[in-house]
Amino acid sequence: MTATATPASVFRRIAEELEVAERQVRSAVELLDGGSTVPFIARYRKEATGALDDAQLRTLEERLRYLRELEERRAAVLESIRSQGKLDDALTAQIMAADSKARLEDIYLPFKPKRRTKAQIAREAGLEPLADGLLDDPNTDPQAAAAVFVDAERGVADAQAALDGARAILVERFSEDADLIGTLRERMWNQGRLVAKVRDGKQEAGAKFADYFDFSEPFTKLPSHRILAMFRGEKEEALELTLDPHPDDDQPPGPSEYEARIASRFGVDDQGRPADRWLADTVRWAWRTRILVHLGIDLRTRLRQEAEDEAVRVFAANLRDLLLAAPAGTRATMGLDPGLRTGVKVAVVDATGKVVATDTIYPHAPAKRWNEALATLHRLAKTHDVDLIAIGNGTASRETDKLAAELLAKAPELKLTKVMVSEAGASVYSASAYASQELPTLDVSLRGAVSIARRLQDPLAELVKIDPKSIGVGQYQHDISEVKLSRSLDAVVEDCVNGVGVDLNTASVPLLTRVSGIGGALAANIVAHRDANGPFRSRTALRDVPKLGPKAFEQCAGFLRIPAGDDPLDASAVHPEAYPIVRRIVSTTGRPLPELIGNTKVLRALSPQQFVDEQFGLPTVTDILVELDKPGRDPRPAFRTATFNDAVHTLADLKVGMILEGVVTNVAAFGAFIDIGVHCDGLAHVSQLSRTFVKDPREVVKSGDIVRAKVLEVDIPRKRISLTLRLEEDTPSRPRQDQRGAQQRDRTQQRGGATQQRTGGQQRRNQRDRNTPAAPTGAMAEALRKAGYRPN
């Protein structure tokens, strides 16, 4: 559907939901329909959208997709009913007023082409007058009235057959009343509950779902991870799930409130009249055999939908934190991919990420060539001026960390720093087609070490080479919609890449692919052009890349950086289309560009309003002045590392009350998993993240955060660690019984999920420090320094 075909009601509804002006929505939609990306619109079209940010634009994009699908379905429904000759003004108005897909389908249900039903067969046998007569006048005797409709030739053998047909007609009528179904659905959602029971004989095989062997919880209180866990238990035939429409087990005798509402809707009231009992039974039959089944399917879909939405949100948030973790920067790095029998794979990359050396050492059992391994690492570090040692956090990581620690102690002159790095997804990268193309001469096993080293230097640039779903920061990702998850994660990667910016002369094809306006083919063309013609000297040189037209240039140019290029502005976030504004600023101040960039005193004395023109408004001019003040600033936090306790290596080393530094590896709806260096992440339940109430754990911690945690409980047989961030408590208090039960259930669910791909720790030296601002440096400032310029 094109923008011109979008009804005004769509723009109006999105505007109301986002609490913005309708003109902002219209402008954003027009830009999206014109091929602009969300990052481009958010950064460079603020005047058009009234400065809608990327989060608002992503929400707008999702709602636009849904509402356009709704409009397409509405048109199809209208055409279908019109073709049946049943469309009148009242029905048209009802269809046009439907504000959701569910409501629209409720209205369409009576007119939806279907296989011949019992009700249709009964109508064909002429039994509708009987059904109408009994409903309209309950004083009518059912048996006597039915006898009139007995007709063997039409398939009505006796009075009972006639009554059965009449009942089928009324049951269908009751169950296809859109207003009634909508009301009952919402009532069941608000007061019903999901009940789980263990299947007979599945107690042992389904032990991981033991917390749900006898479980019930209201629909509205069920968290995402619990819903997905129970659905998985049902899929694996360990659990039997039922949707109970009632708030408790103690139901008064007689018709349920749902049956009462159906009866009230159609004027059925048991006053002792001849047809009252038959009509009441018809209501009960409609509720139990049709309506309850229909609502059960609807609410299952709704539960899964809401659970998937939350799971996707959690995954996306964790992925964003991981991608935007602090980079160690351009420092020579040694990557160690730990292993026991197969040895530790070693790869050294220079400051640009180029592989300069590889090796395999065997310090651990069974080989135990410890001293030889130390000598090899010392030689490589000295030869290649290594600054950092990145250690993968998988099997044998702590043993390898100990090896690195001894190297640091015995060779202090090397001034090395060791860092634990998440190796999640490294094996996926190693076996990928891109890794084969990028590192064709390296064995697959060594590529993982390269990836570990590079992701310490720049996690964003390296992690974009891996399918986001393989990074391991989600919950139950294999139980949710592949399309929905991929769309959300791709949006996160796109926003992160464009938010940071990309060095045009060093970026890989996967990284360039994520830049606004550049797809896989264009990214490959850019790299091929760079390889054939040397580094780009200016952004305008992009126009020489095959198939990179004006639209692609408009979308990508502002996000691509060229350090030490011909124009210092090419190393900034200022879009080429706005360079004339900068020239006017230079002219106004009377200072050459190199003296203006980074000159806070001069720049802050300027009034943005004086540079506003017909093309560029106040938001763009303000952004330009901020960018000139802090050129090429990286929005990611400063690089910081976590320090593990050297005396703690295994679960057995942990003692209740210990306070340890660790790294948040994953944040779920029920708490945060924290690597404290014992090969098993501890869980800080949401109740232990703060002394105040926490609704969303990400309000307190994010993936990659370095935290100090206190050990509450250690369960060695089950490999479980309970932690708290409430360090101010004098003694380590055990969680209350209800909290402990929740922690156990939630941890079981997380372990049961296929996405708890033991991230082992996701420790990284490139950890975020929210209290330390990033230094005001960047590609443009670096280019100016190389030119000999020093700011005032």
Secondary structure, DSSP 8 states (H G I E B T S, - for coil): --GGGS-HHHHHHHHHHHTS-HHHHHHHHHHHHTT--HHHHHHH-HHHHTS--HHHHHHHHHHHHHHHHHHHHHHHHHHHHHHTT---HHHHHHHHH--SHHHHHHHHGGGS--S--HHHHHHHTT-HHHHHHHHH-TTS-HHHHHHTT-BGGGTB-SHHHHHHHHHHHHHHHHHT-HHHHHHHHHHHHHH-EEEEEE-TT-TTTTGGGGGGTEEEEEGGG--HHHHHHHHHHHHTTSEEEEEE-SSSS---SSS-HHHHHHHHHTT---SS-TTHHHHHHHHHHHIIIIIHHHHHHHHHHHHHHHHHHHHHHHHHHHHHHHHTS----S--EEEEE--STT-EEEEEE-TTS-EEEEEEE--STTT--HHHHHHHHHHHHHHTT--EEEEE-STTHHHHHHHHHHHHHH-GGG--EEEEE--TTHHHHHTSHHHHHHSTTS-HHHHHHHHHHHHHH-HHHHHTTS-GGGS---SSGGGS-HHHHHHHHHHHHHHHHHHH-EETTT--HHHHHTSTT--HHHHHHHHHHHHHH-S-SSGGGGGGSTT--HHHHHHHGGGEE-TT-SSGGGGSS--GGGHHHHHHHHHHHT--HHHHTT-HHHHHTS-GGGG--SS--HHHHHHHHHHHHSTTB--S---B-----TT--SGGG--TT-EEEEEEEEEETTEEEEE-SSSS-EEEEGGGS-SS--SSGGGT--TTBEEEEEEEEEETTTTEEEEES-TTSSS-----HHHHHHHHHHHHHHHHSTT----TT---SBBB-TTS---S-BHHHHHHHHTT----
